[in-house]
Amino acid sequence: MARREKGEVFLLRNLLVAAAKRIAADPEVQARAADTYESAVKPRLSAARDELRDLAREADPLQDPRAFARRVKDRISELNKRG
């Protein structure tokens, strides 16, 4: 990469980082992010945790990692088919 291109990439990166910092510092954005986490992300993480716990009960990942991986793969495939 030429020196000029590196400088342009560096400048663009700095501009993007500064914009991201400004957006992240906005209290309205923080409130919306917290609301999204509580209403959408947290319930999905909880469901995924419970599902993974159930899969680990069916096939112990420490004793039989291959069977555990197979069950996880099958479950992911099942979920992807449902959409």
Number of C-alpha atoms within 10 A of each C-alpha: 5 6 8 9 10 11 11 11 12 12 12 12 12 12 12 12 12 12 12 11 11 10 13 13 11 10 10 11 12 13 11 11 13 13 12 12 14 12 11 11 12 12 12 13 12 11 11 12 12 12 14 16 12 11 18 19 11 12 18 15 14 9 9 11 13 13 16 20 16 12 17 17 12 12 15 11 12 11 10 9 8 6 6
